[in-house]
Amino acid sequence: MKIVSIGCSFTEGQGLERQAFECYTTKLSEKFHKQGINFGSCGASNDYIFRKTFELLENKTIEKEDILLIQWTHYNRKELPFYYNKKKFYHYAPNSFWPYDDKILLNDGCSIKNENYNYDLADLKKEIEKNNTDLIKKYILQFLYDEYQIITTKNYINSLYTYLQHFGYQHIHFFGWKDCVIKDINQNKKYFLNDNFGEFTNTIENHHPDKKGHLNWANYLYEKIKEFNFNTKINLI
């Protein structure tokens, strides 16, 4: 058993001094004395969350004895994949024009790195940002609509939730913060939490939870896992 989380910067732990050690994924996995794998990615969209989850299911990174935590983010974000100098990147419109690397798991099964980690790409990414900014602005103005993005996110949530239920995976869903909550999407979904991460931890507006907030959220998820009677294959603390 391992704890696998997927989300945006709220899950990655933006703002924490020691992200890898202080994020809720790590704190929760420590309670079970099990491995925690954090696929949170700063700025990521629900496209990323949906895509990455199925990628990890298909390559067997996520197994049925694992506990999968899915933190849905704001619906108006869009993942735009592209290649530049034969390397794959993503823009996350509309909140960033910076080119992001995809996150991948190393062969040891527990370490995560950016796909282009072995390259010094700082200057290249600045060049990409400069070249693509006008193009992305045009895309945002002409093609990015909240209504369509809300429908798409609902489809992602319903499809993924149904898939995980049908095939017997252990999963918990929640929103990152108040402004990204889609009304009533969690109705009739036992494993979709009513609480969102930001509000539960008293995080101001859309700021990121601090160290205490991550610990409190980990404790909350721990109690939910007990309530849901997931098969953790160990004695709960």
DODRENDREN-904281 format. One record per residue: residue in one letter; residue number from 1; x, z, y of N, C-alpha, C, CB in turn; chain. Coordinates in steps of 0.2 Angstrom, whole numbers. Atoms other than C-alpha are relative to their C-alpha. Glycine has a CB too. Example, Ala and Ser with C-alpha at 12.3 -4.5 7.8 and 13.67 -1.06 7.14 Angstrom:
  residu  num    nc1    nc3    nc2   cac1   cac3   cac2    cc1    cc3    cc2   cbc1   cbc3   cbc2  chaine
       A    1      4      0     -6     62     39    -22      4      0      6     -5      6      0       A
       S    2     -4     -1     -6     68     36     -5     -4      3      5      2     -7      2       A
//
This chain:
  residu  num    nc1    nc3    nc2   cac1   cac3   cac2    cc1    cc3    cc2   cbc1   cbc3   cbc2  chaine
       M    1      4      0     -6      0      0      0      4      0      6     -5      6      0       A
       K    2     -3      0     -7      5     -4     18     -5      0      5      6     -5      0       A
       I    3      5      0     -6     -3     -3     35      3     -7      4      1      6      5       A
       V    4     -2      7     -3     -3    -21     43     -5      0      6     -1     -6     -4       A
       S    5      4      1     -6     -9    -23     61      1     -6      4      1      6      5       A
       I    6      0      6     -3    -13    -38     71     -4      0      7     -3     -6     -4       A
       G    7      4     -1     -7    -18    -39     90      5     -3      5     -2      7      1       A
       C    8     -4      3     -6    -11    -42    107      5      6      2     -5     -2      6       A
       S    9     -5     -5     -2      0    -31    118     -2      7     -1      2     -1      8       A
       F   10      3     -6      1    -11    -16    115      3      3     -7     -8      1      0       A
       T   11     -2     -2      6     -6    -16     97      8      0      0     -3     -5     -5       A
       E   12     -7      1      0     12    -22    100      3      7      3      3     -6      4       A
       G   13     -2     -6     -3     14     -6    111      4     -1      7      5      3     -5       A
       Q   14     -3      2     -7     18    -14    128      0      7      4     -3     -6      4       A
       G   15      0     -6     -4     24      0    140      3      6     -3     -7      2      3       A
       L   16     -4     -6      3     31     12    127      7     -1      0     -3      0     -8       A
       E   17     -8      0      0     49     17    128      3     -2     -6      2      7      2       A
       R   18     -3      1      7     52     15    109     -6     -3     -4      3      6     -3       A
       Q   19      6      3      3     38      2    104      0      1     -8      0     -7      2       A
       A   20      0      0      7     43      1     86     -1      7     -3      7     -2     -3       A
       F   21      1     -7      2     42     20     84     -6      4      2      7      4      1       A
       E   22      5     -3     -3     29     25     95     -7     -3      0      1      1      8       A
       C   23      6      4      1     15     12     92     -4      3     -5      1     -7     -1       A
       Y   24      5     -3      4     -1     17     83      1     -2     -7     -7     -1      2       A
       T   25     -1      3      7      4      6     68      5      5     -4      2     -7      0       A
       T   26     -6     -4      3     20     16     65     -3      8     -1      6      0      4       A
       K   27      3     -7      1     11     33     68     -5      1     -6     -3      2      7       A
       L   28      5      0      5     -3     29     56      4      0     -7     -5     -5      1       A
       S   29     -3      1      7      9     23     42      4      6     -2      5     -6      1       A
       E   30     -3     -6      1     19     39     44     -4      5     -3      3      3      6       A
       K   31      5     -5      3      4     49     40     -1     -1     -8     -7      0      3       A
       F   32      0      1      7      3     40     23      6     -1     -4     -4     -7      0       A
       H   33     -7      1      3     22     39     20      0     -7     -3      1      5     -5       A
       K   34      0      7      2     20     20     19      2     -4      5     -7     -2     -3       A
       Q   35     -3      5     -5     27      5     27     -6     -3      5      2     -6     -4       A
       G   36      4      3     -5     19     -1     43      3     -7      3     -1      5      6       A
       I   37     -2      6     -3     20    -19     49     -4     -2      6      0     -6     -5       A
       N   38      4      1     -6     15    -23     67      1     -7      2      2      5      5       A
       F   39      0      7     -2     10    -41     71     -3     -1      7     -3     -5     -5       A
       G   40      2      1     -7      4    -37     89      5     -4      4     -1      7      3       A
       S   41     -4      5     -4     10    -50    101     -2      0      7      0     -7     -3       A
       C   42      2      0     -7     10    -48    120     -3     -6      3      7      2      4       A
       G   43      3      6     -3     -2    -59    129     -4     -4     -5      5     -5      3       A
       A   44      3      4      5     -9    -65    112     -8     -1      1      2      2     -7       A
       S   45      7      2     -1    -26    -73    111     -4      2     -7     -2     -7      2       A
       N   46      4     -1      7    -40    -71     97      1     -6     -4     -7      0      2       A
       D   47     -3      5      5    -34    -88     91      6      2     -4      2     -7      5       A
       Y   48     -6     -3      3    -18    -80     87     -2      5     -6      5      3      5       A
       I   49      2     -6      4    -26    -65     79     -4     -3     -7     -5      5      3       A
       F   50      3      3      5    -37    -76     68      5     -4     -4     -6     -5      3       A
       R   51     -5      5      3    -23    -89     64      5      5     -4      3     -4      4       A
       K   52     -6     -4      3    -10    -75     60     -3      4     -6      3      4      5       A
       T   53      3     -4      5    -22    -65     49     -1     -4     -6     -7      3      2       A
       F   54      1      5      5    -26    -80     38      7     -2     -3     -4     -6      1       A
       E   55     -7      2      2     -8    -85     37      3      6     -4      5     -1      6       A
       L   56     -3     -6      4     -3    -67     31     -4      1     -7     -1      6      4       A
       L   57      4      0      6    -18    -68     18      3     -5     -5     -7     -1      2       A
       E   58     -2      6      4    -12    -85     12      7      1     -3     -1     -6      3       A
       N   59     -7     -1      2      6    -80     10      1      7     -4      5     -1      5       A
       K   60      0     -7      4      1    -63      1      4      5      4      4     -2     -7       A
       T   61     -3     -5     -4      9    -53     15     -5      6      0      2     -2      7       A
       I   62      6     -5      1     -8    -44     15     -3      0     -7     -5     -1      6       A
       E   63      3      0      7    -14    -38     -2     -6      5      1      6      3     -5       A
       K   64      7     -4      0    -30    -29     -7      1      7      0     -4     -2     -6       A
       E   65     -1     -7      0    -22    -12     -8      2      2      7      5      2     -5       A
       D   66     -2     -2     -7    -16    -13     10     -6      1      5      4     -6      3       A
       I   67      6     -2     -5    -26     -7     25      2     -5      6      0      7      3       A
       L   68     -1      5     -5    -28    -21     38     -3      2      7     -2     -7     -2       A
       L   69      3     -2     -7    -31    -16     57      0     -6      4      4      6      3       A
       I   70      0      6     -5    -37    -30     68     -3      2      6     -5     -5     -4       A
       Q   71      1     -2     -7    -37    -27     86     -2     -7      4      5      4      4       A
       W   72      2      6     -4    -47    -41     95      1      1      7     -8     -1     -1       A
       T   73     -2     -1     -7    -42    -45    113     -5     -4      4      7     -4      1       A
       H   74      5      3     -5    -50    -53    128     -2     -8     -2      3      0      7       A
       Y   75      3      7      2    -61    -69    124      3     -6      4     -7      0     -1       A
       N   76     -1      5     -4    -55    -79    138      7     -3     -1     -1      1      8       A
       R   77     -7      2      1    -37    -81    132      0     -6     -5      4      5     -3       A
       K   78     -1      6      4    -32    -98    123      7     -1     -2     -3     -6      3       A
       E   79     -6      1      2    -18   -101    112      1     -8      0      1      3     -7       A
       L   80     -1      7     -1    -10   -118    116      7     -1     -4      1     -2      7       A
       P   81     -6      1      3      3   -123    103      4     -7      2     -1      0     -8       A
       F   82     -4      6     -2     17   -136    107      7      0     -3      0     -1      7       A
       Y   83     -7      0      2     34   -142    102      4     -2      6      1     -5     -6       A
       Y   84     -5      2     -6     49   -143    114      7      0     -3     -1      5      6       A
       N   85     -6      1      3     66   -149    108      0      2     -7      5      5      4       A
       K   86      1     -1      7     60   -148     90     -1      7     -2      6     -3     -4       A
       K   87      2     -7      1     55   -129     92     -7      1      2      5      4      4       A
       K   88      7     -1     -1     38   -123     91     -1      6      5     -4      2     -7       A
       F   89      1     -5     -4     31   -112    105     -8      0      1      3     -1      7       A
       Y   90      7     -1     -2     14   -106    112     -1      2      7     -4      5     -5       A
       H   91      3     -3     -7      6   -104    129     -6      4     -1     -1     -5      5       A
       Y   92      6     -4      0     -7    -90    131     -3     -1      7      2      7     -2       A
       A   93      4      1     -7    -18    -97    145     -6      5      0     -2     -7      1       A
       P   94     -2      1     -7    -24    -91    157      5      5      3     -6     -1      5       A
       N   95     -3     -6     -3    -14    -75    159      8     -1      0     -1      6     -5       A
       S   96     -8      1      0      4    -83    156      1     -7     -1      3      5     -5       A
       F   97     -3      7      1     13    -99    158      7      0     -4      1     -3      7       A
       W   98     -6     -1      4     28    -92    148     -1     -3     -7      2      7      0       A
       P   99      0      2      7     32   -100    131      2      5     -5      4     -6     -1       A
       Y  100     -1     -5      5     30    -88    117      2     -2     -7     -6      5     -1       A
       D  101     -1      1      7     38    -88    100     -5      3     -5      7      3     -2       A
       D  102      5     -3      5     27    -85     85      4      6     -4     -2     -5     -6       A
       K  103     -4     -5      4     31    -69     75     -1     -1     -8     -4      7      2       A
       I  104      0      1      7     36    -71     57      3      6     -4      4     -6     -2       A
       L  105     -3     -5      4     41    -59     43      6     -2     -4     -6      2     -5       A
       L  106     -6      2      3     58    -59     36      0      1     -8      6      4      3       A
       N  107      1      0      7     62    -60     18      0      7     -3      6     -4     -3       A
       D  108      0     -7      3     64    -41     16     -7      2      0      5      4      4       A
       G  109      7     -2      0     45    -40     18     -2      5      5     -1      2     -7       A
       C  110      1     -6     -5     46    -27     32      2     -2      7      2      6     -3       A
       S  111     -2      1     -7     55    -34     47     -3     -6      3      8     -1      0       A
       I  112      3      5     -4     47    -45     60      5     -3      5     -6      2      3       A
       K  113     -4      3     -5     56    -57     71     -3     -6      4      7     -3     -2       A
       N  114      3      6     -4     52    -71     84      3     -6     -4      2      0      7       A
       E  115     -2      6      4     53    -88     75      6     -3      2     -6     -5      0       A
       N  116     -6      3     -3     67    -94     87      5      5      1     -2     -4      6       A
       Y  117     -4     -6     -1     76    -78     86      8     -2      1     -1      5     -5       A
       N  118     -7      1      1     93    -86     82      2     -5      6      1     -4     -7       A
       Y  119     -2      5     -6     93    -97     98      0      4      6     -4     -6      0       A
       D  120      0     -2     -7     97    -92    116     -4     -4      4      7      1      3       A
       L  121      5      5     -3     82    -99    124     -3      2      6     -6     -1     -5       A
       A  122      2     -2     -6     80    -90    140      0     -5      5      5      6      3       A
       D  123      0      6     -5     85   -105    151     -5     -5     -2      7     -3      0       A
       L  124      5      6      2     75   -117    140     -7      2      1      1     -1     -8       A
       K  125      6     -2     -1     60   -106    141     -2      0      8     -1      7     -2       A
       K  126      2      1     -7     61   -106    160     -1     -7      2      7      3      4       A
       E  127      1      7     -1     63   -125    160     -7     -2     -3      5     -4     -4       A
       I  128      7      2      3     47   -126    149     -5      3      5     -1      3     -7       A
       E  129      5     -3     -4     37   -114    160      0     -5      7      2      7      2       A
       K  130      0      4     -6     42   -125    176     -3     -6     -2      7     -1      2       A
       N  131      2      7      2     38   -141    167     -8      0     -2      4     -3     -6       A
       N  132      7      0      2     21   -135    160     -5      3      4      0      3     -7       A
       T  133      4     -4     -4     14   -124    174     -6     -4      3      4      3      5       A
       D  134      6      4     -3      4   -138    182     -5     -3     -5      3     -6      4       A
       L  135      4      3      5     -2   -145    166     -5      6     -2      4     -2     -6       A
       I  136      5     -5      2     -9   -128    161     -5      2      5      5      7     -2       A
       K  137      5     -1     -6    -17   -125    178     -6     -5     -1      4      0      6       A
       K  138      5      5      1    -26   -141    175     -5      1     -6      3     -7      0       A
       Y  139      4     -1      6    -32   -136    158     -4      6      1      5      2     -6       A
       I  140      4     -6     -1    -38   -119    164     -6     -2      4      4      5      4       A
       L  141      5      2     -5    -48   -127    178     -5     -4     -3      3     -3      6       A
       Q  142      4      5      2    -55   -141    168     -4      2     -7      3     -6     -1       A
       F  143      2     -1      7    -57   -134    150     -2      7     -2      5     -3     -4       A
       L  144      1     -7      2    -57   -115    149     -6      3      3      6      4      2       A
       Y  145      7     -3     -2    -75   -108    149     -1      6     -4     -5     -6     -1       A
       D  146      2     -7      3    -80    -90    146     -5     -1     -6     -2      5      5       A
       E  147      6      0      5    -96    -95    137      3     -3     -7     -5     -5      3       A
       Y  148     -3      3      7    -86   -106    124      4      4     -3      3     -7      2       A
       Q  149     -5     -5      3    -73    -93    122     -3      6     -3      5      2      5       A
       I  150      4     -5      3    -86    -80    118     -3     -2     -6     -5      3      5       A
       I  151      3      3      7    -94    -91    105      5     -1     -5     -3     -7      2       A
       T  152     -6      1      5    -77    -95     97      2      7     -2      6     -3      4       A
       T  153     -2     -7      2    -72    -76     97     -6      2     -5      1      4      5       A
       K  154      5     -2      4    -89    -72     89      1     -3     -7     -7     -1      2       A
       N  155     -1      4      6    -86    -86     76      6      3     -4      1     -7      1       A
       Y  156     -7     -3      4    -68    -79     72     -2      7     -3      5      1      6       A
       I  157      2     -7      3    -75    -61     70     -4      0     -6     -3      4      6       A
       N  158      4      1      6    -89    -66     59      3     -3     -6     -7     -3      2       A
       S  159     -4      3      6    -79    -77     48      5      4     -3      3     -7      3       A
       L  160     -5     -4      3    -65    -66     46     -2      6     -3      6      2      5       A
       Y  161      3     -6      3    -75    -50     43     -3     -2     -7     -5      3      5       A
       T  162      4      2      6    -86    -59     30      5     -2     -5     -4     -6      1       A
       Y  163     -6      1      5    -70    -66     21      3      6     -3      5     -5      3       A
       L  164     -3     -7      3    -62    -49     20     -5      4     -4      3      4      6       A
       Q  165      5     -4      4    -78    -41     14     -1     -4     -7     -6      0      4       A
       H  166      1      4      6    -81    -55      1      5      1     -5     -1     -7      1       A
       F  167     -5      0      5    -64    -54     -7      3      7     -1      6     -5      3       A
       G  168     -2     -7      1    -62    -35     -6      6      3      3      1      0     -8       A
       Y  169     -6     -2     -4    -49    -32      7     -2      7      4      3     -5      5       A
       Q  170      1     -6     -4    -48    -15     16      2     -1      7      4      6     -3       A
       H  171     -1      3     -7    -50    -19     35     -4      5      5     -2     -7      0       A
       I  172      3     -4     -5    -54    -10     51      0     -5      6      2      7      1       A
       H  173      0      4     -6    -59    -20     67     -2      4      6     -5     -6     -1       A
       F  174      1     -4     -6    -59    -14     85      2     -5      6      3      7      1       A
       F  175     -3      3     -6    -57    -21    103      5      4      3     -6     -1      5       A
       G  176     -6     -4     -4    -42    -17    114     -3      4      5      4     -6      2       A
       W  177      2     -4     -5    -51    -12    129     -7     -2      2      5     -1      6       A
       K  178      7      1     -2    -68    -12    138     -2     -7      2     -2      5      5       A
       D  179      2      6     -3    -68    -28    147      0     -6     -5      5     -2      5       A
       C  180      0      5      5    -65    -38    131     -5      1     -6      7     -1     -4       A
       V  181      5     -2      5    -79    -30    121     -6     -6      1     -3      7      1       A
       I  182      5      5      0    -92    -43    116     -6      4     -3      1     -6     -5       A
       K  183      5     -4      2   -109    -35    115     -3     -1     -6     -5      0      6       A
       D  184      3      0      7   -117    -31     98      3     -4     -5     -7     -4      2       A
       I  185     -4      4      6   -104    -41     88      1      5     -6      6     -3      3       A
       N  186     -1     -5      6   -101    -25     78     -6      3     -3      4      6      3       A
       Q  187      6     -2      4   -119    -22     73      0     -2     -7     -6     -3      4       A
       N  188      0      1      8   -121    -21     54      7     -2     -3     -5     -6     -1       A
       K  189     -7      1      3   -102    -21     52      2      7     -1      4     -5      5       A
       K  190     -3     -7      1    -97     -5     44      7      2      2     -1      2     -7       A
       Y  191     -7     -1     -1    -79     -7     47      2     -3      7      4     -4     -5       A
       F  192     -2      2     -7    -80    -13     65     -2      6      5     -4     -6      3       A
       L  193      1     -7     -3    -78      3     76     -3     -1      7      7      3      2       A
       N  194      4      0     -7    -89      7     91      5      1      6     -6      5      0       A
       D  195     -5     -2     -5    -74     14    100      5     -6      1      3      7     -1       A
       N  196     -6      4     -1    -61      3    108      6      4      2     -2     -6      6       A
       F  197     -7     -3     -1    -43      7    110      1      3      7      6     -4     -2       A
       G  198     -1     -2     -7    -42      8    129     -4      6      2     -1     -5      4       A
       E  199      5     -6     -2    -58     19    132      1      6     -4     -7     -3     -1       A
       F  200     -1     -6      5    -55     30    117      6      5      3      1     -1     -7       A
       T  201     -7     -4     -2    -37     35    124      0      1      8      6     -4     -2       A
       N  202      0     -1     -7    -43     36    142      5     -4      4      0      8      2       A
       T  203     -5      4     -4    -32     22    148     -4     -3      6      2     -6     -5       A
       I  204      3      2     -6    -36     17    166      0     -7      0      4      3      6       A
       E  205      2      7     -1    -44      0    168      3     -4     -6      3     -3      7       A
       N  206     -2      4      6    -34    -13    158      8      2     -1      0     -7      2       A
       H  207     -7     -2      1    -17     -3    158      1      1     -8      2      6      4       A
       H  208     -1     -1      7     -9      0    141      1      7     -2      7     -4     -2       A
       P  209     -1     -7      3    -10     16    131      7      2      0     -4      1     -6       A
       D  210     -6     -3      0      4     28    133      2      3     -7      1      5      5       A
       K  211     -3     -3      6     14     37    119     -6      4     -3      6      4      1       A
       K  212      5     -4      2      0     50    118     -6     -4     -2     -2      5      5       A
       G  213      5      4      1    -13     37    118      0     -3     -7     -1     -5      5       A
       H  214     -2      3      6     -5     28    103     -1      5     -6      6     -3      0       A
       L  215      1     -5      5     -4     44     93     -7      2     -1      4      7      2       A
       N  216      7     -2      1    -22     49     97     -4     -5     -4     -3      1      7       A
       W  217      4      5      4    -28     32     91      2      0     -7      2     -7      3       A
       A  218     -2      0      7    -18     33     75     -3      6     -3      8      2      0       A
       N  219      4     -5      3    -26     50     72     -7     -2     -1      1      7      4       A
       Y  220      7      2      0    -43     43     75     -1     -5     -6     -2     -4      6       A
       L  221      0      5      6    -39     28     63      1      4     -7      5     -5      1       A
       Y  222     -1     -4      6    -33     41     50     -7      3     -2      5      5      1       A
       E  223      7     -3      2    -50     50     50     -5     -6     -2     -3      4      6       A
       K  224      4      6      2    -59     33     49      2     -2     -7      0     -6      5       A
       I  225     -2      2      7    -49     28     34     -3      5     -5      8     -1     -1       A
       K  226      3     -5      4    -54     44     26     -8      0     -1      2      8      2       A
       E  227      7      1      0    -72     42     31     -2     -6     -4     -3     -1      7       A
       F  228      1      6      3    -72     24     24      2      1     -8      3     -6      3       A
       N  229     -2     -1      7    -65     31      8      4     -6     -3     -6      1     -5       A
       F  230     -4      6      2    -52     17      7      5      3     -6      4     -2      5       A
       N  231     -4     -1      6    -41     17     -9      7      0      3     -1     -4     -6       A
       T  232     -7     -1     -3    -24     24     -1      5      1     -6      0      5      5       A
       K  233     -4     -2      6    -17     28    -19      5      5      1      4     -7     -1       A
       I  234     -4     -5     -1     -9     43    -12     -5      6      3      5     -1      6       A
       N  235      4     -6     -3    -15     61     -7      0      0      7      2      6     -3       A
       L  236      0      0     -7    -21     61     11      3      7      2     -7     -1      2       A
       I  237     -3     -7     -3    -12     74     22     -5      4      2      5     -2      5       A
//
